[in-house]
Amino acid sequence: MPRVCRWTTSYLRKKSPLLPLLYRDNRVPDLAEFDLRSLKDHIKEQYPDLKNHPIRQYKYLRSLCERRARAEPLDHIIGTTQFYDVEILSGRGALIPRSETESMVMRLCDSLKDYYFVNDKRRRNLGNNFRILDLCTGAGPISLLMAKQLYDLDLPYGFRILGIDVSEPALKLAKRSLEYNIRKGTLPKQARKDVGFYQGDVLNPKPSMYGGGVDQGMQYLGKSEVHDEIKVFFVNEDQVDYGSLMDIVIANPPYISADGYWEDTERSVRLYEPEIALVPPEKRPANIPDDIPREDIFYPAVEEFAAYFKSKAIIFETGGDKQSARVKAMLESRGWETGTWKDFRGINRNVVGWRKETGWNWLLLPSKNGMSYD
C-alpha cells in the first residue's frame, strides 16, 4: 500500500480530525469526505438523542470512522444499501449490491414498461402471473427491486418472483430485507405472497424426493429439489397450460476467477464479503464440460433452468467484455437469440437471450424514457 501523503493528511485534518482516519483505506479525499457525511447522517437518523450529548456523539462517530479505517464497508456500518428505490440490509452474509446490477434491473424494467406492458390489451393478454426466477439471488436486491417496479405497473394478473441461493446467511438477509421494505411502506404486505426466497444449490441441486414421478398432476416434479420448489411456487392449482412456466430467468452469479479475486478485488471486499458470492467453487459439476473456465460454470447451469422451464428470456450479469462474449456464444449454441447491454462505463456487462418465437428482441431497443444505459 502506498504511503500516505502528509500534505493531504494535513489538509484533511484541518477540515475534520476524523478525515485522516477515513482517508487511510481508500486514499481518495472526496471519498473520505463522503464517508464522513454518510456516517454523520446515519447517527442523526438513527440516534437523534445524541445531538444533546455532543461528546458522546463524537465518540460514537469516531468509533464508526475507526471501523471504516479498517476497511469495513460503509454499507455494513450503516446496515443498509440503497438499491434504487428499495433498501437492502447489509452484512457479512451476502455481497453488497453493486451499481452495475442496479442498472441491469432498471434497464430491464424500463424495457418491460416501454415495449412489453405497453398497453392494457397486452398486459391483460398475459393470462397468468408474470413470473421471474432470480437465481443466485444473494440478499435479494434483484427480486426486491423488480417487485417494487412491477407493483408500480399494477399488472392485472399480478406477478410472482422467486429468488434462490445456496447461502443461508444471504437468504436471511433477503427475507429480512423484504420485511424491512414492507415496514417502510416501500413494498405492500402482498409482497409476502408475491416474492419468495428458497435455499438451493443451482450448480449441484439435490435429487428430488419424487424420483422423476408426477405429483397431483404437476408436471416436471422429480428433476431436483430446486426444480420442485420452483414448480410449486409458480404453478396455480387450477392451471391447465403448463407451457412456458417462466417469463424471465435472471442471474448475477459468482463470475470472478480465483486469480482475479486476489488481483482485482479491493481489500474490503476480501475481508468482509463472502468469497462464495464472487468465485465459483473449484469442484465443477459433472455436467459442466472441462473446457468451460471456472469463472463461467454458473452460466450453463442457469441456462439449463431457463430451458427446462421454457423461459421466454434470460438475462445475465458478467465480469465484462470477454466473459460476455463467451456467455453469448454459449447461449447461441443452445438456440437462443442474443444481445449485450453495456454498463455506464461502456463495458458489455450483461448478456440477454430470448427465444425467437417469443419476439422479445425488444430487449435490445433503447429506453424510451430518456435514460441511457449504453
Steps between C-alpha positions, in 0.01 A plus 500: 500500500641842408607740774252760618576847365573731796369806317168329429473378859567849631243647263235250608576543870429873469153413370434235764729302733309187391567530127857361510354182654261456209767591246725223629324222309369649175767772446246722323421829682153535345407147605623565853278809519205305358548228762510758780179667380330162470600396850385831646165468323468143626548612861254788463238267356547200727607671823335846508535522879878519468475856366446604863820321602771629261788321675325162484397573144858575397635188673245284322578665168868439556436132574317469168785677319748257657297208367502660156875552526536124545338459154157401631254598226293810562186300417576253780554778752178676405318169463324560168574558131280724289415305185305745287167532685537206742739449789695178546625402844875462497725263693781246469265231372452641149656706226426873512283584196696686233391788280556282190233259626265789575541627142429153361174471693384850410577451132292183504215673684506797263494264201202314646315828546591631156456192285327216684240653728451776247119502518213350697413252227845344506510501878163327524593242237759354734235281661731392783725655759813651350774265622864575577759255627799669667783247534801574726287768664730571797332755727218535246565842342387395151180334626403789725570776247315307229207462741489873573504586130232243411271617781523848352374354169191354673483192277144360463608144579780590737843342508714257693874510563709223654861554607727199556843487660720239664598727790283491811644827643431679170142375490443614859601849389269471197199404712578772754538752218157402370345566841703818542363647176146396593530675838629813328210495257723456196335165427141398585416218738399298193874467429517223760298285257637630172871482585667188635849385589621142505830338594631279224819420313471607136821317404438175688129474588402212725300215342125530522310293752253423220760311300384622162132435559194723476330637810130595492517566128786750534741434216878538535514380861791268556801662331639652822385658823569845353291428190219370720502814714489723193207305361302512823561872544392605152221262399141580587289207620243556223757556224452288189764642266846378606678647197738785579518507878748789517507843340852597610792321659751752631830434673797686643707191586854472638714577193848602620800274439711384793791715379274797438369478854845568642620737230196714421275522806544758774622413847162582655334250264740220595470577870127553536308349208457124446736347246228247410298787350788603273698189399337178376598183688814320389317170461282523192180300448531187287276648228721810447767430233865540594560756224273754673709731723432474870368857510236412237356180645183659640382626161424164332347376828263799510421455130387145572240634744381752241474230232330254737227745593474637144583855605431770243816689592824463693717782634850472646744734669862427410846626582545686171561483127693170472274308733189644334629379162543147638157496664338640186657223290383238751140624479506510120628143490192402703252668267452844654487830316746725684626850561701698753446809714779739586531649846566867578872441442442369148576139601288213367373409844179312418409222260133466407338211319151423373324233302438612143133405510437729800586820311694633797763663278373830645746426782762665278298816428599824677294631788221741412507679834815697429734288708812373327680187611726433200 
